[in-house]
Amino acid sequence: MTVTSTPPLLAFHEATVVRGGKHVLDGLTLRIEEGEHTAILGPNGSGKSSLIKLLNRTYYPLHRSANGAPPPVSILGRDRWNVADLRAQLGIVSADTHTAFVHDTGLTGLEAVLTGYFGSFGIFPHNRVTPAMREAAAAALAFMEIPHLADRSLAEMSTGEARRVLIARALVHDPRALLLDEPTTGLDLLAARRFLDTLRRIMQRGKTVVLVTHHITEIVPEITRVILLRGGRVFRNGPKEDILTPANLSALYDAPVQVRKESGYFIADVT
C-alpha cells in the first residue's frame, strides 16, 4: 500500500534572518497544516513582521550547508516559487500592503482587487483584464459586503473599507489560505468587530486563515491553535486553550497577566 502525505501549508526549519546585524528570526522552526486556523501571537520585536516578510519574499533566510536538511522555508511543500504563482496560492495582507495601495496607487476598489491577478500595485498596459476577471473581482467585493466601493478611490475610503478591499484582492484568486498581519490596526471598535465577524465567515466557508497579531482579542473562536513568538523563536505552541493561560502570557510579556474568556474570545489584562 502506498502512503501519501499532504505537505504542510507553511513549514519553517531553523529559519534565521539577520537585519542590521540582529537575528530578527533565530532558528525558527514550526509547521502549520492546511485547514488549521492558527494565530501567531507575540509582543513587538518578537519576529512576527519578519515572518511575514520571509513568506512574501521581502526577506530571505540565511543559507545552511547541511546536506539533506529541509529548506528553511517551504509553502505547500515547495521552497521555490514564482512570486505570481505564490500569490495565487497564499493571499497575504499586511500593513505594508495597506500603505502601498492607499497612499500610492490612486486605484478604485475594483481596480485594486483586479491587481491581485498580476501581483502588482497597479494595472498596466501589458496587463490583460478579462471579463471573467472583472466578474470574479466584483464577486470578491460582494463577498466582503462592499460592492458599493467598486468605483470609489481607495484614498477616499475609511481604513476599514480599504482593509476589506485588500482582503477581497487577496481572495480573488480563491487561494488555498489567507495570511493576515495585524488586520485590525487603525480600525475603531465597531469596524474591528465587523472585520472579525467577516474573518469568521471566511473561516467557516473553509478557507484556511493564519492570523499574525499582538492582540489576543483578535483570536476568534474558529482559531484552534496558537503559536507564541519571542525573540524570533517559538516560545509556546499548541491548542488555543492550552497556550492562552496566565502563566504562558505572563512569561511571554514579562508581566503579570490574567486571562478570562467571554463568548468564545480570550481577554487578557495586565495586573
N, C-alpha and C positions, 0 to 999 in steps of 0.2 A: 504494500500500500504506500502510495506517495503522500507525504505530509507536506502541506504548503503553509506558509505563514504570511500574514499580511504585514507589509512593512509599516513601521510607525509613522504617524503624521509628522512628528518632529523628533529628532534624536541628536543630542549633544554628547560627545565623548571627549572629556578632558579639553574642552574648548577654552582657549586662552586668547584674550585680546588685550593688547597694550596700546594705550593712548597717552601721549605726553609723559612717557616713562612710567606710567602707572598701570597695573593689571586691573582693568575695569571688569573683565571676566577672568577668573582664575581657576582653570581646570574644571570648568562647568560640565557636569555630567547629569543628564536627565533624559527621559523618554516620555512622549505623550502619544497615545494611540488615537487613531481616527475614531470619532464618536465619543470621545472622552472630554466632556466640558470641563475646562480647567482654568483656575485663576492662579496667576503668578503674582505674589504679593511681596512687597519689601519697602523699606524706607528709601528716601533719596540717597543716591550713591550706591545702591545695592547691586546695580548691574542690569536693571530692568530695561532701560533705554538702549543699552549696549546690546542686549539680547535681540531686541527688535532690529537694530541696525545690522546685526550679524545675519539675520534672516533675509532682509531686503537688499543685502549685498552692498550696504554702505560701509560696513566694516568687514574685515577678513580675519580669520583666526591665524595664529602662528602655526607654521607647518611643523609636523613632527616626523621624525625619521624612522620610527619603529615599523618594521615590516609586518604586514598583516594586521595592523591595528585598524579599528574602524575609523572612518573620517571624522574630523572634529564636528562637522555639522552635516546632517542629511535631512532631506524633506521628502516624505513619501518614498523613502528608500534610495534616494539619489542625492549625491553630493555635488553634481554638476548640472546646472540648469541654464537654459536660455532665459534671460530675465523676463521676457514677454510670456513665455510658457509658464514660468513660475507664478506670475501674477494671475494667470488664468486658473491656477490650482489653489492658491493661497491668497485670499483677499486681505490686505493689510491696510489698516487705517491708523495713523499716528499723528502726533502733534505737528510733525514736520509736513505731513501731507496737508493738513488743515491750513497751515500757514502759507504753503506754496500756492494752494488754489485760491484761497480767499483774498490774499493780498496781491498776487502777481499775475493772475490769468485773465480777469475780466470776462470769464465764461458765464453762460447761463446754467441753470440747473441741469437741463437736458444735455447740453454740450459737455458739462463736467462728467456726467455719467458715461457718455459716449467715449471719452478719453480712456476709460477703462479697457477698451478693446485694443488700444495702441500703446498702453503703458507710458503715456506721456502726460504733460501738463497743458496740452493744447491740441487742437485739431488742425493739421497742416495740409497743404495741397496734395501731398502724396498719400494721405490717409483716405481710404475709400470707405465712406459710411453708407451701408446698405439699408434698404427699408427694414430688413429683419433686425438689424442693429438698433434702429430707431424704435422699433416696436418693443424690443427687449428692454431698452433704456426707459421707455415710458412705463413698462410693466414694473421695473425695479423702483421707480419713483412712486408708483401706485402702492406697491407692497410696503414702502416706507411711509405711506399715508401723506405724501407731499406732491401729488400730481400738479397742484397749483403753482409749484415752484419751477416748472419746466422752463418757462420763458423769463424768469427773474434772474438778474445778475447775482452771483454769489456774494459780491461786495455789498449788496443791499439786504442780504439775509441776516437774521439773528444767528448767533453762534449755534444754537440748537438746530435751526433749519439747515445751516451749512453742514453740520455734522451728519445729519440724516442723508443729505445729498451724497456725501462721501461714502457712507455705508452702501447706498444704492450703487455707486460706482464700483465698490468692491464686490457687490453681489451680481453685477450684470452678467458676468461670465458663468454664473452658477458654480463658484469654486467649491472645492472639497471642504474647505474650512475658512473661518473668518478669524483674524487675529486683530485685536483691538488694544491700543495703547492709551491708557488714561482717557477713556471715552467721554467721561462727563466733565472734563476740565473746561471751565468757563461757562458752564450751564448753571442757571439758577435752580432752586429746589424743585419747582414744578417741571421744568424742562428735563432735569436729570431723572426724575421719576418716570416721565413719559418715555425717555430714551431707554431706561432699563426695562420698562414694560415691552417695548419693541424688541429689545435684545432677547427677552424671554420667549417672545413669539418666534424669533428666528431659530432658537434652540429647539423649541417644541415642534418645529417643522422639519427637524432632522439635520440642520446644519451644525457641524462641529464649531464650537467657539472656544478660543483661548483668549482670556482676558488678562491683560497686564495692568496692574493698578497699585496704588498705595492706599486706596480707600476700601476698608473692609465692607462698608455698606454697599459697594458695587457688586459684591459677590451674591448674585441672585440665586434663588433656591435650586435652579436647574444645574448649577455647577456642583459637581460631586467631588472634585479633587482640588487640593490647594498645595502650591509649592511656595515655600518661603525662601527668599533670596537674602543673602547678607554677604557683603564683601566679595561679590562676584561669584559666589558658590551657593549650592543648595544647602540651606540651613535646616529645613524640615520639609517633608514631602509625604503626602498620604491623603486618606479620605478627609473631607472637609471637617467632619465632626471631631476627628482626632487631632487635627492640626490647629484649628482656631480655638485654642484653650488659653486661659490666663497665663499659664506657665510658659507656653511657647511664645506668645506675643510679648510678654514681659521681657523674655530673653532676647527676642528679635529687636525690640526698640530700646532696650536698656532702661526701662521704666516700668513701674507697677501698672499693669493693665488688667482691667476687669472686663469680662465678656458676658453679654446676655443675648438671647435670641428672641426675636419678635416677628411673627408672621413669616417664618422661613428665612429671615435675614439675621445676620450676626451684627451686633453693635458693640464696639469697643470703647471704653472710657479709661483715660489715664487717671489714676487715683493718687 
